[in-house]
Amino acid sequence: MVFSRQRTAKKRYTFVATVRALSGMSYQHFPLILPGVHPLVAPLIMFRLKRRGYSNCRVEVSGGGLVVYADR
């Protein structure tokens, strides 16, 4: 019996990308794509957006990072 193995792509989250997303994030254009950012940072991003006056905020986990949506 032969079994085919399906390889699942490992999601690569980097510490550098996560720190850059928190410290130097530009809030000018949405949707904002943040590749390599860990999903545990999503609540912090939401908090910062709400503090800056954005509404209808949401953060989605995709592929290997985050996609941020917000309205002014």
Secondary structure, 3 states (H helix, E strand, C coil): CCCCCCCCCCCCCCHHHHHHHHHCCCCCCCCEEEECCCHHHHHHHHHHHHHCCCEEEEEEEECCEEEEEEEC
